[in-house]
Amino acid sequence: MEIQHNEKSKELELTKKLAVLGWIMRKEYISMDEYSRIKRKLMNEYDIVSF
């Protein structure tokens, strides 16, 4: 049970970070290239593979 909770917590943390990152990009505080690089780095940190 603890492992599932911990994984869910990490998923929620990543989701929050990606949401904020998307908001920052939409507000044009960062470029699409910066967004992509940061997103890729976050996904790697959380061992998430995306297409």
C-alpha positions in Angstrom: 0.0 0.0 0.0 2.8 2.4 0.9 4.5 1.8 -2.5 1.3 2.6 -4.4 0.8 5.8 -2.3 4.3 6.9 -3.0 4.0 6.3 -6.7 0.7 8.2 -6.8 2.3 11.0 -4.8 5.2 11.2 -7.4 2.7 11.2 -10.3 0.8 14.0 -8.7 4.0 16.0 -8.1 4.9 15.6 -11.8 1.4 16.5 -12.9 1.6 19.7 -10.9 5.0 20.6 -12.3 3.9 20.0 -15.8 0.8 22.1 -15.3 2.8 25.0 -14.0 5.3 24.6 -16.8 2.5 24.7 -19.4 1.1 27.8 -17.8 4.5 29.5 -17.9 4.8 28.6 -21.6 1.3 29.8 -22.4 2.0 33.1 -20.7 5.1 33.3 -23.0 7.5 33.5 -20.2 9.5 30.7 -21.8 9.8 29.6 -25.4 8.4 26.3 -26.8 12.0 25.0 -27.0 12.6 25.8 -23.4 9.3 24.2 -22.5 10.2 21.0 -24.4 13.6 20.8 -22.8 12.3 21.2 -19.3 9.4 18.8 -19.9 11.8 16.2 -21.2 14.1 16.6 -18.2 11.2 16.3 -15.8 9.9 13.2 -17.6 13.3 11.7 -17.4 13.6 12.5 -13.6 10.3 10.7 -13.0 11.1 7.8 -15.4 8.1 8.6 -17.7 8.3 7.8 -21.4 6.1 9.8 -23.7 5.7 9.9 -27.5 
